[in-house]
């Protein structure tokens, strides 16, 4: 999602004419209610009624068990998550690109730097703080994935697409193991705080080295 969002942000950043229209179009997945979006995607990947298998059939391939096979169900959840959250990364990174000062780019152009060299020596290092912030926010959101899994696969087949948030939800609100779910929630929160702190420091070091 970060790579896709960054790539799209770079393209739109250079295309001033269609910038406003593109931003509006990329807001659509974010504006859609997660449950409604998940129902639509579940219909698309339905084995007998969905258009996904119709398209696969046109390509001469057999029907794919999108939601009843562990591998394909995981692929579907990942694809839906990418579709939903790439626009978020795109908007954050585009805002960062638009806020960059022009002087370093003018200096790079005067020095004869090409687009690739300018990106790695000027654009990418300058975007380091925004990139770290965007990745941390996305990791926090990724840790809370529940609605998509609940609607599309219900954690199945078996437990192949269960996430931590979904597992806590099921234990607390379906099985009424309130104490167990509460303990899991606190433990999960502590683990996420520690992991995010480590990841934030690692990302900061990586981007600082990249800009050195």
C-alpha positions as a LaTeX table, in Angstrom:
\begin{tabular}{lrrr}
\hline
Residue & $x$ (\AA) & $y$ (\AA) & $z$ (\AA) \\
\hline
Unk1 & 0.00 & 0.00 & 0.00 \\
Unk2 & 2.87 & 2.36 & 0.78 \\
Unk3 & 4.62 & 1.62 & $-2.51$ \\
Unk4 & 1.41 & 1.90 & $-4.53$ \\
Unk5 & 0.39 & 5.05 & $-2.72$ \\
Unk6 & 3.83 & 6.63 & $-3.19$ \\
Unk7 & 3.91 & 5.72 & $-6.87$ \\
Unk8 & 0.46 & 7.17 & $-7.52$ \\
Unk9 & 1.29 & 10.27 & $-5.47$ \\
Unk10 & 4.40 & 10.87 & $-7.57$ \\
Unk11 & 2.38 & 10.55 & $-10.79$ \\
Unk12 & $-0.34$ & 12.94 & $-9.63$ \\
Unk13 & 2.24 & 15.33 & $-8.16$ \\
Unk14 & 3.64 & 15.86 & $-11.64$ \\
Unk15 & 0.21 & 16.11 & $-13.31$ \\
Unk16 & $-1.18$ & 19.42 & $-12.09$ \\
Unk17 & $-4.13$ & 19.41 & $-14.50$ \\
Unk18 & $-5.90$ & 16.31 & $-13.13$ \\
Unk19 & $-4.80$ & 16.64 & $-9.51$ \\
Unk20 & $-8.17$ & 17.68 & $-8.04$ \\
Unk21 & $-10.16$ & 15.07 & $-9.98$ \\
Unk22 & $-7.73$ & 12.33 & $-8.98$ \\
Unk23 & $-7.94$ & 13.25 & $-5.30$ \\
Unk24 & $-11.75$ & 13.07 & $-5.42$ \\
Unk25 & $-11.70$ & 9.67 & $-7.15$ \\
Unk26 & $-9.25$ & 8.26 & $-4.64$ \\
Unk27 & $-11.46$ & 9.36 & $-1.77$ \\
Unk28 & $-14.28$ & 7.02 & $-2.88$ \\
Unk29 & $-12.91$ & 3.81 & $-1.25$ \\
Unk30 & $-12.29$ & 5.72 & 1.99 \\
Unk31 & $-15.77$ & 7.26 & 2.01 \\
Unk32 & $-17.49$ & 3.88 & 1.57 \\
Unk33 & $-18.72$ & 2.26 & 4.79 \\
Unk34 & $-16.45$ & $-0.75$ & 5.49 \\
Unk35 & $-19.40$ & $-3.13$ & 5.94 \\
Unk36 & $-21.05$ & $-2.02$ & 2.68 \\
Unk37 & $-17.73$ & $-2.29$ & 0.88 \\
Unk38 & $-17.16$ & $-5.77$ & 2.28 \\
Unk39 & $-20.63$ & $-6.93$ & 1.16 \\
Unk40 & $-19.91$ & $-5.68$ & $-2.37$ \\
Unk41 & $-16.58$ & $-7.50$ & $-2.49$ \\
Unk42 & $-18.12$ & $-10.67$ & $-1.07$ \\
Unk43 & $-20.65$ & $-10.57$ & $-3.91$ \\
Unk44 & $-17.91$ & $-9.98$ & $-6.48$ \\
Unk45 & $-15.96$ & $-13.02$ & $-5.28$ \\
Unk46 & $-18.99$ & $-15.29$ & $-4.82$ \\
Unk47 & $-18.11$ & $-18.61$ & $-6.45$ \\
Unk48 & $-21.28$ & $-19.03$ & $-8.50$ \\
Unk49 & $-22.83$ & $-15.55$ & $-8.70$ \\
Unk50 & $-19.84$ & $-13.23$ & $-8.61$ \\
Unk51 & $-18.26$ & $-11.61$ & $-11.69$ \\
Unk52 & $-14.74$ & $-12.58$ & $-10.57$ \\
Unk53 & $-15.20$ & $-16.19$ & $-11.66$ \\
Unk54 & $-16.98$ & $-15.05$ & $-14.83$ \\
Unk55 & $-13.85$ & $-13.09$ & $-15.73$ \\
Unk56 & $-11.65$ & $-16.06$ & $-14.88$ \\
Unk57 & $-13.81$ & $-18.27$ & $-17.13$ \\
Unk58 & $-13.37$ & $-15.84$ & $-20.02$ \\
Unk59 & $-9.62$ & $-16.30$ & $-19.65$ \\
Unk60 & $-10.09$ & $-20.04$ & $-20.06$ \\
Unk61 & $-9.36$ & $-20.90$ & $-16.44$ \\
Unk62 & $-11.45$ & $-22.96$ & $-14.08$ \\
Unk63 & $-13.62$ & $-21.64$ & $-11.28$ \\
Unk64 & $-11.63$ & $-20.44$ & $-8.27$ \\
Unk65 & $-12.93$ & $-21.09$ & $-4.73$ \\
Unk66 & $-12.30$ & $-17.51$ & $-3.65$ \\
Unk67 & $-13.95$ & $-17.70$ & $-0.23$ \\
Unk68 & $-13.81$ & $-21.42$ & 0.57 \\
Unk69 & $-10.10$ & $-22.02$ & 0.07 \\
Unk70 & $-7.66$ & $-20.83$ & 2.73 \\
Unk71 & $-5.14$ & $-19.40$ & 0.28 \\
Unk72 & $-7.64$ & $-17.60$ & $-1.96$ \\
Unk73 & $-9.66$ & $-16.29$ & 0.98 \\
Unk74 & $-6.48$ & $-14.73$ & 2.37 \\
Unk75 & $-5.73$ & $-13.23$ & $-1.05$ \\
Unk76 & $-9.22$ & $-11.72$ & $-1.22$ \\
Unk77 & $-8.91$ & $-10.12$ & 2.22 \\
Unk78 & $-5.50$ & $-8.68$ & 1.29 \\
Unk79 & $-6.79$ & $-7.32$ & $-2.04$ \\
Unk80 & $-9.78$ & $-5.67$ & $-0.38$ \\
Unk81 & $-7.55$ & $-4.12$ & 2.27 \\
Unk82 & $-5.19$ & $-2.78$ & $-0.40$ \\
Unk83 & $-8.11$ & $-1.32$ & $-2.35$ \\
Unk84 & $-9.48$ & 0.36 & 0.76 \\
Unk85 & $-6.28$ & 1.80 & 2.23 \\
Unk86 & $-4.03$ & 2.63 & $-0.73$ \\
Unk87 & $-5.97$ & 5.90 & $-1.26$ \\
Unk88 & $-5.22$ & 6.85 & 2.35 \\
Unk89 & $-1.49$ & 6.39 & 1.78 \\
Unk90 & $-1.80$ & 8.21 & $-1.54$ \\
Unk91 & $-3.43$ & 11.28 & 0.01 \\
Unk92 & $-0.97$ & 11.48 & 2.91 \\
Unk93 & 2.06 & 11.14 & 0.66 \\
Unk94 & 0.65 & 13.53 & $-1.96$ \\
Unk95 & 0.12 & 16.14 & 0.74 \\
Unk96 & 3.73 & 15.61 & 1.79 \\
Unk97 & 5.00 & 15.98 & $-1.77$ \\
Unk98 & 3.01 & 19.18 & $-2.26$ \\
Unk99 & 4.55 & 20.64 & 0.89 \\
Unk100 & 8.16 & 20.06 & $-0.18$ \\
Unk101 & 10.21 & 23.20 & $-0.93$ \\
Unk102 & 11.27 & 23.75 & $-4.54$ \\
Unk103 & 14.83 & 24.90 & $-3.86$ \\
Unk104 & 16.41 & 21.41 & $-3.51$ \\
Unk105 & 14.80 & 20.31 & $-6.78$ \\
Unk106 & 16.04 & 23.40 & $-8.59$ \\
Unk107 & 19.54 & 22.79 & $-7.22$ \\
Unk108 & 19.40 & 19.16 & $-8.38$ \\
Unk109 & 18.27 & 20.26 & $-11.86$ \\
Unk110 & 21.13 & 22.77 & $-12.06$ \\
Unk111 & 23.57 & 20.01 & $-11.09$ \\
Unk112 & 22.22 & 17.91 & $-13.96$ \\
Unk113 & 20.53 & 15.24 & $-11.83$ \\
Unk114 & 17.99 & 13.09 & $-13.67$ \\
Unk115 & 14.57 & 12.00 & $-12.35$ \\
Unk116 & 15.85 & 8.82 & $-10.69$ \\
Unk117 & 18.79 & 10.50 & $-9.01$ \\
Unk118 & 16.58 & 13.39 & $-7.90$ \\
Unk119 & 14.10 & 10.96 & $-6.37$ \\
Unk120 & 16.65 & 9.01 & $-4.33$ \\
Unk121 & 18.78 & 12.01 & $-3.32$ \\
Unk122 & 16.12 & 14.69 & $-2.83$ \\
Unk123 & 12.50 & 13.50 & $-2.85$ \\
Unk124 & 12.79 & 10.28 & $-0.85$ \\
Unk125 & 14.93 & 11.72 & 2.00 \\
Unk126 & 12.72 & 14.82 & 2.22 \\
Unk127 & 9.65 & 12.59 & 2.54 \\
Unk128 & 11.18 & 10.55 & 5.40 \\
Unk129 & 9.18 & 12.09 & 8.30 \\
Unk130 & 5.90 & 11.85 & 6.39 \\
Unk131 & 6.68 & 8.29 & 5.27 \\
Unk132 & 7.35 & 7.17 & 8.85 \\
Unk133 & 4.14 & 8.80 & 10.07 \\
Unk134 & 2.08 & 7.28 & 7.25 \\
Unk135 & 3.47 & 3.79 & 7.85 \\
Unk136 & 2.86 & 3.98 & 11.60 \\
Unk137 & $-0.73$ & 5.15 & 11.09 \\
Unk138 & $-1.29$ & 2.35 & 8.59 \\
Unk139 & 0.15 & $-0.26$ & 10.94 \\
Unk140 & $-2.19$ & 0.92 & 13.68 \\
Unk141 & $-5.17$ & 0.66 & 11.33 \\
Unk142 & $-4.02$ & $-2.75$ & 10.09 \\
Unk143 & $-4.03$ & $-4.03$ & 13.67 \\
Unk144 & $-7.74$ & $-3.17$ & 13.89 \\
Unk145 & $-8.99$ & $-5.05$ & 10.80 \\
Unk146 & $-12.25$ & $-6.72$ & 11.78 \\
Unk147 & $-15.25$ & $-5.66$ & 9.66 \\
Unk148 & $-13.76$ & $-6.86$ & 6.37 \\
Unk149 & $-12.94$ & $-10.30$ & 7.76 \\
Unk150 & $-16.28$ & $-10.59$ & 9.57 \\
Unk151 & $-18.38$ & $-9.84$ & 6.49 \\
Unk152 & $-16.36$ & $-11.50$ & 3.73 \\
Unk153 & $-15.02$ & $-14.69$ & 5.31 \\
Unk154 & $-16.11$ & $-14.77$ & 8.98 \\
Unk155 & $-12.53$ & $-15.72$ & 9.74 \\
Unk156 & $-12.70$ & $-18.81$ & 7.56 \\
Unk157 & $-12.23$ & $-21.19$ & 6.03 \\
Unk158 & $-11.47$ & $-22.54$ & 9.48 \\
Unk159 & $-9.37$ & $-19.84$ & 11.11 \\
Unk160 & $-7.21$ & $-18.99$ & 8.06 \\
Unk161 & $-8.30$ & $-15.34$ & 7.83 \\
Unk162 & $-8.81$ & $-14.61$ & 11.51 \\
Unk163 & $-7.13$ & $-11.45$ & 12.75 \\
Unk164 & $-6.37$ & $-10.59$ & 16.36 \\
Unk165 & $-9.16$ & $-8.02$ & 16.49 \\
Unk166 & $-11.64$ & $-10.47$ & 15.00 \\
Unk167 & $-10.62$ & $-13.19$ & 17.47 \\
Unk168 & $-11.13$ & $-10.83$ & 20.42 \\
Unk169 & $-14.49$ & $-9.74$ & 18.99 \\
Unk170 & $-15.67$ & $-13.34$ & 18.61 \\
Unk171 & $-14.57$ & $-14.35$ & 22.09 \\
Unk172 & $-16.18$ & $-11.34$ & 23.73 \\
Unk173 & $-19.43$ & $-10.83$ & 21.81 \\
Unk174 & $-20.22$ & $-14.26$ & 20.41 \\
Unk175 & $-18.93$ & $-16.56$ & 23.14 \\
Unk176 & $-19.54$ & $-13.99$ & 25.93 \\
Unk177 & $-16.10$ & $-14.62$ & 27.43 \\
Unk178 & $-15.94$ & $-10.99$ & 28.50 \\
Unk179 & $-13.07$ & $-11.33$ & 30.99 \\
Unk180 & $-10.97$ & $-13.34$ & 28.55 \\
Unk181 & $-11.64$ & $-10.86$ & 25.74 \\
Unk182 & $-10.78$ & $-7.92$ & 28.00 \\
Unk183 & $-7.50$ & $-9.55$ & 29.02 \\
Unk184 & $-6.69$ & $-10.24$ & 25.38 \\
Unk185 & $-7.45$ & $-6.62$ & 24.48 \\
Unk186 & $-5.10$ & $-5.22$ & 27.12 \\
Unk187 & $-2.36$ & $-7.70$ & 26.19 \\
Unk188 & $-2.79$ & $-6.91$ & 22.50 \\
Unk189 & $-2.61$ & $-3.17$ & 23.24 \\
Unk190 & 0.65 & $-3.55$ & 25.17 \\
Unk191 & 2.16 & $-5.74$ & 22.43 \\
Unk192 & 1.17 & $-3.24$ & 19.73 \\
Unk193 & 2.63 & $-0.29$ & 21.67 \\
Unk194 & 5.96 & $-2.11$ & 22.07 \\
Unk195 & 6.04 & $-3.28$ & 18.44 \\
Unk196 & 5.07 & 0.12 & 17.04 \\
Unk197 & 7.74 & 1.82 & 19.14 \\
Unk198 & 10.39 & $-0.57$ & 17.80 \\
Unk199 & 9.11 & $-0.24$ & 14.23 \\
Unk200 & 8.98 & 3.56 & 14.45 \\
Unk201 & 12.60 & 3.73 & 15.61 \\
Unk202 & 13.70 & 1.23 & 12.95 \\
Unk203 & 11.91 & 3.14 & 10.19 \\
Unk204 & 13.38 & 6.42 & 11.38 \\
Unk205 & 16.90 & 4.97 & 11.28 \\
Unk206 & 16.27 & 3.47 & 7.82 \\
Unk207 & 14.98 & 6.71 & 6.30 \\
Unk208 & 17.74 & 8.76 & 7.95 \\
Unk209 & 20.37 & 6.42 & 6.48 \\
Unk210 & 18.60 & 6.61 & 3.12 \\
Unk211 & 18.88 & 10.38 & 3.20 \\
Unk212 & 22.50 & 10.41 & 4.34 \\
\hline
\end{tabular}
